[in-house]
């Protein structure tokens, strides 16, 4: 069939053409509603009109997928995985709808475009090496599951770089990220009042020995470490927005978001998240005193309010947890992590070049002297154990490529507002790679791939703006971000001449 005819048939020309199918679907569902249970009917009644709308608005579908970041563990069956059963997460459904919507609209409008980026080659090599490791993996089924999750994260990355295409969509995406952080904070505050405060009152004031779910805030069972990373990433986006925004109402909203996220971050009792936040703030102090000052003031105010308003039992619990940051070797968790790390090193020493294969760590962890875990509490050791030196090298190349590109871009970009935004995204990435030293990350988490995509897009957009301001020598071309940066640094003399003309 001719694609033009298909486009005319699928594209509604009026509001009647858009909503008539929805109304008819609602009538049909209402007719059979008495035959189905209430919960599925509610999902269907809400879901079908929503999906229809999202298929006509690919960017909105992408934003919904980002908005559901805090609810990764919420599935159609409840929360968390059901052992022995396949389950679907709402985040996965929203992302699948966003991808299909983008593909369908691209085919209909004949504007299907795959955006170029600086990480394409490294990501392709990573996928290839993961596929190659199936030849020696211990458990093929677990390997397939892990590979699909990795593809899912990479899909989120490419969806980001193809959905966020200009400054307007970038600003909208940043605001949605901040709202997602606020949703994390609100769920954490509810958990603090409903669960943590009653549980911590039953703990003795002398020593704290239990740090399980009743005490630590995890936010819809996302897990305290992943929740901490999400809050840190959203904080690094919210503070630059607070500094650069001219709207008083939006500033008040951001202040509420920042304070809420800091309170919940403290109550996750995740030492790796605290260290990550400190690393992010320390980086701000080296780069921008204004950013660092805003962070320090926010943390100080939250600390004062926390001491003044929270019960002694909760203060004692967090202080005891903080001692583990100061003296980590004296904590019981280090001994457990040492066993896991040693098991990962044994796997690496057995196959130093190739690793034991994708999905194999969880199978081999117990035979190698560790408790059963899917990852060794260290993302770098995870790559060493499952993919060997080759896999770790690919991972480090990805980190090196994005980090060096951002550093060069920060030197090249002259707009302070753009610099603040880009550095906030950069700090979020650094927090992940720092926190991954002691957390069971596997570089397949949706939030890190979404953040990588957003950082890549921001870098490209901001450098493109600089080229337009200074005057590109090749306006007919649309080079990638890497080409922009390389061109600038390979032609320093010419750039200085342009700057001198601008000054005169």
PATIMI-384776 format. One record per residue (C-alpha): residue number from 1; residue in three letters; chain; x, y, z. Coordinates in pm, whole numbers, plus 50000, padded with zeros to 5 digits. Layout:
! PATIMI-384776
R num residuo cadena    xx    yy    zz
R NUM     ALA      A     X     Y     Z
...
***
This chain:
! PATIMI-384776
R num residuo cadena    xx    yy    zz
R   1     UNK      A 50000 50000 50000
R   2     UNK      A 50117 50351 49921
R   3     UNK      A 50247 50516 50239
R   4     UNK      A 50067 50843 50149
R   5     UNK      A 49730 50665 50136
R   6     UNK      A 49806 50494 50468
R   7     UNK      A 49898 50829 50621
R   8     UNK      A 49570 50988 50509
R   9     UNK      A 49371 50700 50651
R  10     UNK      A 49546 50693 50990
R  11     UNK      A 49576 51065 51051
R  12     UNK      A 49254 51215 51196
R  13     UNK      A 49160 51539 51022
R  14     UNK      A 48916 51673 51282
R  15     UNK      A 48841 51643 51652
R  16     UNK      A 48552 51413 51560
R  17     UNK      A 48792 51184 51379
R  18     UNK      A 49016 51178 51688
R  19     UNK      A 48757 51116 51959
R  20     UNK      A 48490 50911 51781
R  21     UNK      A 48693 50586 51805
R  22     UNK      A 48752 50656 52175
R  23     UNK      A 48380 50705 52242
R  24     UNK      A 48289 50388 52053
R  25     UNK      A 48553 50192 52245
R  26     UNK      A 48417 50324 52576
R  27     UNK      A 48062 50218 52482
R  28     UNK      A 48179 49868 52393
R  29     UNK      A 48376 49834 52714
R  30     UNK      A 48083 49960 52921
R  31     UNK      A 47860 49696 52758
R  32     UNK      A 48087 49411 52869
R  33     UNK      A 48195 49574 53194
R  34     UNK      A 47972 49356 53409
R  35     UNK      A 48149 49043 53282
R  36     UNK      A 48498 49148 53395
R  37     UNK      A 48651 49212 53739
R  38     UNK      A 48665 49572 53857
R  39     UNK      A 49045 49623 53854
R  40     UNK      A 49104 49507 53494
R  41     UNK      A 48807 49713 53382
R  42     UNK      A 48949 50027 53543
R  43     UNK      A 49285 49966 53376
R  44     UNK      A 49116 49911 53039
R  45     UNK      A 48884 50211 53067
R  46     UNK      A 49173 50440 53151
R  47     UNK      A 49434 50267 52940
R  48     UNK      A 49269 50248 52598
R  49     UNK      A 49192 50622 52562
R  50     UNK      A 49535 50703 52706
R  51     UNK      A 49715 50470 52466
R  52     UNK      A 49519 50610 52173
R  53     UNK      A 49619 50961 52271
R  54     UNK      A 49984 50864 52326
R  55     UNK      A 50006 50706 51983
R  56     UNK      A 49918 51045 51837
R  57     UNK      A 50168 51230 52062
R  58     UNK      A 50506 51048 52068
R  59     UNK      A 50678 51311 52282
R  60     UNK      A 50402 51294 52545
R  61     UNK      A 50436 50916 52546
R  62     UNK      A 50808 50957 52615
R  63     UNK      A 50737 51202 52899
R  64     UNK      A 50496 50956 53059
R  65     UNK      A 50765 50687 53053
R  66     UNK      A 51004 50926 53232
R  67     UNK      A 50733 51024 53480
R  68     UNK      A 50697 50659 53578
R  69     UNK      A 51067 50628 53667
R  70     UNK      A 50997 50627 54044
R  71     UNK      A 50754 50336 54006
R  72     UNK      A 50981 50079 53842
R  73     UNK      A 50885 49810 54094
R  74     UNK      A 50509 49860 54047
R  75     UNK      A 50379 49583 53821
R  76     UNK      A 50041 49467 53697
R  77     UNK      A 50035 49214 53982
R  78     UNK      A 50136 49456 54256
R  79     UNK      A 50493 49544 54353
R  80     UNK      A 50815 49358 54282
R  81     UNK      A 50881 49043 54082
R  82     UNK      A 50666 48734 54125
R  83     UNK      A 50895 48433 54149
R  84     UNK      A 50853 48193 53863
R  85     UNK      A 50612 48420 53675
R  86     UNK      A 50648 48681 53407
R  87     UNK      A 50516 49023 53496
R  88     UNK      A 50494 49362 53329
R  89     UNK      A 50585 49694 53480
R  90     UNK      A 50388 50006 53400
R  91     UNK      A 50716 50175 53311
R  92     UNK      A 50790 49906 53054
R  93     UNK      A 50443 49939 52902
R  94     UNK      A 50474 50318 52880
R  95     UNK      A 50817 50289 52717
R  96     UNK      A 50695 50032 52464
R  97     UNK      A 50403 50260 52374
R  98     UNK      A 50645 50553 52335
R  99     UNK      A 50873 50356 52100
R 100     UNK      A 50582 50232 51888
R 101     UNK      A 50430 50580 51879
R 102     UNK      A 50760 50729 51762
R 103     UNK      A 50801 50463 51491
R 104     UNK      A 50439 50489 51371
R 105     UNK      A 50439 50868 51351
R 106     UNK      A 50777 50865 51180
R 107     UNK      A 50647 50630 50911
R 108     UNK      A 50325 50825 50865
R 109     UNK      A 50491 51164 50835
R 110     UNK      A 50793 51028 50646
R 111     UNK      A 51016 51190 50909
R 112     UNK      A 51162 50882 51074
R 113     UNK      A 51508 50996 51180
R 114     UNK      A 51762 50821 51397
R 115     UNK      A 51965 51089 51572
R 116     UNK      A 52343 51053 51569
R 117     UNK      A 52530 51070 51897
R 118     UNK      A 52877 51026 52038
R 119     UNK      A 52799 50691 52206
R 120     UNK      A 52659 50498 51909
R 121     UNK      A 52975 50303 51831
R 122     UNK      A 53054 50215 52195
R 123     UNK      A 52697 50099 52259
R 124     UNK      A 52703 49882 51945
R 125     UNK      A 53027 49718 52061
R 126     UNK      A 52877 49659 52408
R 127     UNK      A 52570 49487 52260
R 128     UNK      A 52790 49276 52034
R 129     UNK      A 53014 49161 52318
R 130     UNK      A 52712 49072 52536
R 131     UNK      A 52572 48862 52252
R 132     UNK      A 52909 48693 52199
R 133     UNK      A 52926 48600 52569
R 134     UNK      A 52626 48366 52520
R 135     UNK      A 52874 48112 52383
R 136     UNK      A 53021 48055 52732
R 137     UNK      A 52746 48168 52971
R 138     UNK      A 52641 47929 53247
R 139     UNK      A 52266 47990 53219
R 140     UNK      A 52125 48093 52882
R 141     UNK      A 51779 48180 53019
R 142     UNK      A 51918 48423 53276
R 143     UNK      A 52146 48565 53009
R 144     UNK      A 51851 48628 52777
R 145     UNK      A 51660 48800 53059
R 146     UNK      A 51956 49026 53140
R 147     UNK      A 52019 49102 52772
R 148     UNK      A 51655 49203 52720
R 149     UNK      A 51674 49438 53019
R 150     UNK      A 51991 49589 52874
R 151     UNK      A 51821 49637 52538
R 152     UNK      A 51532 49799 52721
R 153     UNK      A 51767 50052 52882
R 154     UNK      A 51943 50120 52551
R 155     UNK      A 51600 50164 52391
R 156     UNK      A 51523 50434 52648
R 157     UNK      A 51852 50604 52557
R 158     UNK      A 51773 50613 52183
R 159     UNK      A 51414 50714 52252
R 160     UNK      A 51549 51010 52450
R 161     UNK      A 51788 51134 52183
R 162     UNK      A 51514 51106 51918
R 163     UNK      A 51233 51259 52126
R 164     UNK      A 51422 51552 52279
R 165     UNK      A 51537 51747 51976
R 166     UNK      A 51550 52116 52068
R 167     UNK      A 51570 52358 52360
R 168     UNK      A 51193 52361 52415
R 169     UNK      A 51158 51984 52444
R 170     UNK      A 51474 51970 52657
R 171     UNK      A 51328 52217 52909
R 172     UNK      A 51005 52017 52922
R 173     UNK      A 51197 51693 52977
R 174     UNK      A 51398 51851 53262
R 175     UNK      A 51077 51967 53430
R 176     UNK      A 50927 51617 53400
R 177     UNK      A 51242 51473 53560
R 178     UNK      A 51199 51716 53851
R 179     UNK      A 50833 51615 53888
R 180     UNK      A 50943 51251 53890
R 181     UNK      A 51184 51339 54173
R 182     UNK      A 50900 51511 54358
R 183     UNK      A 50687 51197 54322
R 184     UNK      A 50978 51002 54474
R 185     UNK      A 50995 51252 54759
R 186     UNK      A 50620 51251 54827
R 187     UNK      A 50607 50871 54833
R 188     UNK      A 50911 50875 55063
R 189     UNK      A 50750 51129 55298
R 190     UNK      A 50439 50912 55318
R 191     UNK      A 50655 50610 55398
R 192     UNK      A 50844 50812 55658
R 193     UNK      A 50523 50902 55844
R 194     UNK      A 50340 50572 55798
R 195     UNK      A 50623 50320 55842
R 196     UNK      A 50962 50457 55945
R 197     UNK      A 50864 50671 56243
R 198     UNK      A 50654 50395 56409
R 199     UNK      A 50925 50135 56340
R 200     UNK      A 51218 50344 56465
R 201     UNK      A 51047 50407 56798
R 202     UNK      A 51079 50036 56877
R 203     UNK      A 51454 50034 56819
R 204     UNK      A 51686 50073 57121
R 205     UNK      A 51872 50401 57159
R 206     UNK      A 52199 50231 57247
R 207     UNK      A 52284 50057 56921
R 208     UNK      A 52108 50016 56589
R 209     UNK      A 52145 49669 56444
R 210     UNK      A 51857 49644 56199
R 211     UNK      A 51839 49849 55881
R 212     UNK      A 51562 49671 55694
R 213     UNK      A 51250 49793 55520
R 214     UNK      A 51068 49909 55836
R 215     UNK      A 51334 50174 55901
R 216     UNK      A 51483 50274 55566
R 217     UNK      A 51274 50461 55311
R 218     UNK      A 51266 50281 54978
R 219     UNK      A 50977 50453 54798
R 220     UNK      A 50737 50202 54641
R 221     UNK      A 51000 49929 54696
R 222     UNK      A 51232 50090 54447
R 223     UNK      A 51514 50018 54692
R 224     UNK      A 51695 50282 54899
R 225     UNK      A 52002 50295 54675
R 226     UNK      A 51815 50340 54347
R 227     UNK      A 51578 50582 54517
R 228     UNK      A 51880 50776 54642
R 229     UNK      A 52028 50793 54293
R 230     UNK      A 51699 50915 54143
R 231     UNK      A 51673 51185 54410
R 232     UNK      A 52035 51291 54356
R 233     UNK      A 51990 51310 53978
R 234     UNK      A 51671 51516 54012
R 235     UNK      A 51839 51744 54268
R 236     UNK      A 52120 51811 54022
R 237     UNK      A 51857 51920 53769
R 238     UNK      A 51640 52120 54011
R 239     UNK      A 51912 52343 54158
R 240     UNK      A 52034 52481 53821
R 241     UNK      A 51670 52545 53729
R 242     UNK      A 51625 52733 54058
R 243     UNK      A 51926 52954 53984
R 244     UNK      A 51835 53034 53624
R 245     UNK      A 51455 53058 53642
R 246     UNK      A 51292 53402 53639
R 247     UNK      A 50947 53283 53750
R 248     UNK      A 50882 53336 54119
R 249     UNK      A 50614 53066 54135
R 250     UNK      A 50841 52814 53969
R 251     UNK      A 51121 52903 54211
R 252     UNK      A 50890 52837 54508
R 253     UNK      A 50791 52505 54353
R 254     UNK      A 51157 52411 54305
R 255     UNK      A 51242 52505 54665
R 256     UNK      A 50965 52273 54786
R 257     UNK      A 51094 51996 54558
R 258     UNK      A 51455 52038 54672
R 259     UNK      A 51374 52036 55042
R 260     UNK      A 51141 51736 55007
R 261     UNK      A 51400 51540 54809
R 262     UNK      A 51676 51619 55060
R 263     UNK      A 51460 51504 55354
R 264     UNK      A 51380 51174 55186
R 265     UNK      A 51742 51132 55071
R 266     UNK      A 51856 51158 55432
R 267     UNK      A 51600 50899 55542
R 268     UNK      A 51693 50642 55278
R 269     UNK      A 51992 50576 55506
R 270     UNK      A 52181 50484 55190
R 271     UNK      A 52542 50571 55257
R 272     UNK      A 52630 50535 54890
R 273     UNK      A 52357 50789 54802
R 274     UNK      A 52490 51028 55069
R 275     UNK      A 52843 50994 54932
R 276     UNK      A 52711 51045 54580
R 277     UNK      A 52535 51364 54688
R 278     UNK      A 52855 51488 54854
R 279     UNK      A 53053 51414 54537
R 280     UNK      A 52799 51608 54332
R 281     UNK      A 52810 51909 54565
R 282     UNK      A 53191 51896 54579
R 283     UNK      A 53203 51900 54201
R 284     UNK      A 52975 52203 54200
R 285     UNK      A 53209 52383 54441
R 286     UNK      A 53499 52337 54198
R 287     UNK      A 53292 52446 53899
R 288     UNK      A 53045 52708 54024
R 289     UNK      A 53034 52878 54364
R 290     UNK      A 52676 52979 54298
R 291     UNK      A 52564 52619 54247
R 292     UNK      A 52760 52498 54551
R 293     UNK      A 52625 52781 54768
R 294     UNK      A 52266 52693 54680
R 295     UNK      A 52328 52327 54761
R 296     UNK      A 52498 52403 55094
R 297     UNK      A 52223 52641 55205
R 298     UNK      A 51954 52385 55116
R 299     UNK      A 52133 52106 55303
R 300     UNK      A 52193 52328 55607
R 301     UNK      A 51828 52435 55630
R 302     UNK      A 51707 52075 55597
R 303     UNK      A 51957 51966 55866
R 304     UNK      A 51838 52234 56110
R 305     UNK      A 51472 52148 56051
R 306     UNK      A 51550 51779 56082
R 307     UNK      A 51718 51823 56421
R 308     UNK      A 51439 52048 56544
R 309     UNK      A 51139 51842 56432
R 310     UNK      A 51229 51472 56416
R 311     UNK      A 51219 51241 56720
R 312     UNK      A 51540 51143 56896
R 313     UNK      A 51512 50780 56784
R 314     UNK      A 51522 50872 56416
R 315     UNK      A 51807 51117 56469
R 316     UNK      A 52003 50849 56650
R 317     UNK      A 51936 50598 56371
R 318     UNK      A 52069 50832 56102
R 319     UNK      A 52370 50936 56311
R 320     UNK      A 52460 50571 56364
R 321     UNK      A 52422 50512 55994
R 322     UNK      A 52642 50812 55918
R 323     UNK      A 52918 50664 56134
R 324     UNK      A 52937 50391 55873
R 325     UNK      A 53041 50655 55620
R 326     UNK      A 53319 50780 55846
R 327     UNK      A 53438 50432 55953
R 328     UNK      A 53318 50191 55681
R 329     UNK      A 53560 49914 55783
R 330     UNK      A 53387 49883 56120
R 331     UNK      A 53043 49816 55973
R 332     UNK      A 52900 49466 55932
R 333     UNK      A 52799 49533 55569
R 334     UNK      A 53162 49559 55460
R 335     UNK      A 53230 49201 55563
R 336     UNK      A 52935 49081 55355
R 337     UNK      A 53045 49289 55059
R 338     UNK      A 53400 49154 55085
R 339     UNK      A 53266 48800 55034
R 340     UNK      A 53072 48911 54726
R 341     UNK      A 53370 49103 54589
R 342     UNK      A 53597 48803 54643
R 343     UNK      A 53352 48580 54454
R 344     UNK      A 53353 48827 54165
R 345     UNK      A 53733 48837 54162
R 346     UNK      A 53748 48456 54153
R 347     UNK      A 53526 48457 53844
R 348     UNK      A 53749 48721 53686
R 349     UNK      A 54069 48532 53766
R 350     UNK      A 53919 48218 53616
R 351     UNK      A 53840 48393 53287
R 352     UNK      A 54021 48729 53292
R 353     UNK      A 53971 48818 52927
R 354     UNK      A 53612 48710 52857
R 355     UNK      A 53447 48670 53199
R 356     UNK      A 53199 48395 53291
R 357     UNK      A 52928 48517 53053
R 358     UNK      A 52612 48725 53064
R 359     UNK      A 52375 48642 53351
R 360     UNK      A 52623 48401 53514
R 361     UNK      A 52713 48588 53834
R 362     UNK      A 52386 48503 54011
R 363     UNK      A 52436 48134 53929
R 364     UNK      A 52801 48119 54038
R 365     UNK      A 52791 48353 54340
R 366     UNK      A 52702 48080 54592
R 367     UNK      A 52950 47816 54460
R 368     UNK      A 53224 48081 54475
R 369     UNK      A 53163 48149 54845
R 370     UNK      A 52913 48435 54844
R 371     UNK      A 52546 48476 54925
R 372     UNK      A 52311 48459 54627
R 373     UNK      A 52312 48795 54448
R 374     UNK      A 52258 48904 54090
R 375     UNK      A 52550 49152 54097
R 376     UNK      A 52861 49191 54316
R 377     UNK      A 52786 49530 54479
R 378     UNK      A 53024 49695 54233
R 379     UNK      A 52934 49777 53873
R 380     UNK      A 53301 49766 53762
R 381     UNK      A 53356 49426 53921
R 382     UNK      A 53029 49313 53763
R 383     UNK      A 53169 49385 53417
R 384     UNK      A 53498 49216 53511
R 385     UNK      A 53329 48901 53637
R 386     UNK      A 53072 48854 53359
R 387     UNK      A 53246 49016 53059
R 388     UNK      A 53614 49019 53155
R 389     UNK      A 53870 49284 53072
R 390     UNK      A 53714 49333 52728
R 391     UNK      A 53371 49411 52874
R 392     UNK      A 53513 49644 53139
R 393     UNK      A 53716 49826 52873
R 394     UNK      A 53401 49888 52667
R 395     UNK      A 53221 50019 52977
R 396     UNK      A 53511 50251 53061
R 397     UNK      A 53522 50377 52701
R 398     UNK      A 53154 50476 52731
R 399     UNK      A 53230 50665 53053
R 400     UNK      A 53542 50828 52909
R 401     UNK      A 53363 50935 52589
R 402     UNK      A 53073 51109 52763
R 403     UNK      A 53288 51264 53036
R 404     UNK      A 53548 51411 52800
R 405     UNK      A 53277 51541 52566
R 406     UNK      A 53098 51716 52852
R 407     UNK      A 53420 51871 52984
R 408     UNK      A 53506 52005 52639
R 409     UNK      A 53149 52124 52592
R 410     UNK      A 53152 52313 52923
R 411     UNK      A 53463 52501 52806
R 412     UNK      A 53306 52577 52470
R 413     UNK      A 52958 52686 52587
R 414     UNK      A 52940 53052 52688
R 415     UNK      A 52577 53072 52810
R 416     UNK      A 52576 53041 53191
R 417     UNK      A 52225 52895 53208
R 418     UNK      A 52320 52620 52962
R 419     UNK      A 52639 52553 53156
R 420     UNK      A 52446 52510 53481
R 421     UNK      A 52203 52265 53320
R 422     UNK      A 52478 52063 53153
R 423     UNK      A 52688 52047 53467
R 424     UNK      A 52385 51933 53669
R 425     UNK      A 52334 51645 53427
R 426     UNK      A 52707 51571 53438
R 427     UNK      A 52696 51558 53819
R 428     UNK      A 52408 51309 53800
R 429     UNK      A 52619 51077 53584
R 430     UNK      A 52919 51110 53815
R 431     UNK      A 52697 51018 54110
R 432     UNK      A 52592 50695 53938
R 433     UNK      A 52949 50594 53854
R 434     UNK      A 53057 50679 54211
R 435     UNK      A 52767 50506 54381
R 436     UNK      A 52822 50203 54157
R 437     UNK      A 53145 50125 54345
R 438     UNK      A 52946 49983 54638
R 439     UNK      A 52598 49916 54491
R 440     UNK      A 52475 49623 54284
R 441     UNK      A 52427 49816 53962
R 442     UNK      A 52454 49637 53627
R 443     UNK      A 52434 49933 53386
R 444     UNK      A 52092 49822 53271
R 445     UNK      A 51890 50052 53498
R 446     UNK      A 51642 50262 53302
R 447     UNK      A 51725 50584 53486
R 448     UNK      A 52096 50584 53396
R 449     UNK      A 52024 50526 53026
R 450     UNK      A 51758 50800 53029
R 451     UNK      A 52005 51036 53198
R 452     UNK      A 52279 50945 52948
R 453     UNK      A 52043 51025 52663
R 454     UNK      A 51935 51356 52816
R 455     UNK      A 52298 51459 52874
R 456     UNK      A 52394 51372 52518
R 457     UNK      A 52099 51569 52380
R 458     UNK      A 52170 51873 52601
R 459     UNK      A 52534 51875 52491
R 460     UNK      A 52434 51865 52125
R 461     UNK      A 52164 52134 52159
R 462     UNK      A 52382 52376 52354
R 463     UNK      A 52680 52341 52118
R 464     UNK      A 52448 52387 51820
R 465     UNK      A 52329 52712 51976
R 466     UNK      A 52689 52826 52015
R 467     UNK      A 52757 52747 51650
R 468     UNK      A 52454 52952 51544
R 469     UNK      A 52565 53247 51757
R 470     UNK      A 52925 53247 51641
R 471     UNK      A 52846 53152 51284
R 472     UNK      A 52913 52804 51153
R 473     UNK      A 53155 52768 50861
R 474     UNK      A 52949 52476 50727
R 475     UNK      A 52583 52574 50776
R 476     UNK      A 52455 52315 50530
R 477     UNK      A 52586 52031 50740
R 478     UNK      A 52445 51896 51062
R 479     UNK      A 52743 51727 51231
R 480     UNK      A 52727 51535 51553
R 481     UNK      A 52817 51672 51892
R 482     UNK      A 53158 51513 51874
R 483     UNK      A 53231 51687 51544
R 484     UNK      A 53127 52021 51692
R 485     UNK      A 53365 51978 51982
R 486     UNK      A 53650 51847 51770
R 487     UNK      A 53608 52128 51518
R 488     UNK      A 53630 52387 51793
R 489     UNK      A 53946 52245 51943
R 490     UNK      A 54117 52170 51617
R 491     UNK      A 54063 52531 51503
R 492     UNK      A 54147 52732 51814
R 493     UNK      A 54315 53013 51622
R 494     UNK      A 54010 53066 51403
R 495     UNK      A 53779 53060 51704
R 496     UNK      A 53990 53320 51882
R 497     UNK      A 53971 53546 51574
R 498     UNK      A 53592 53516 51573
R 499     UNK      A 53579 53600 51944
R 500     UNK      A 53803 53904 51890
R 501     UNK      A 53567 54031 51616
R 502     UNK      A 53268 53980 51846
R 503     UNK      A 53444 54177 52121
R 504     UNK      A 53526 54474 51892
***
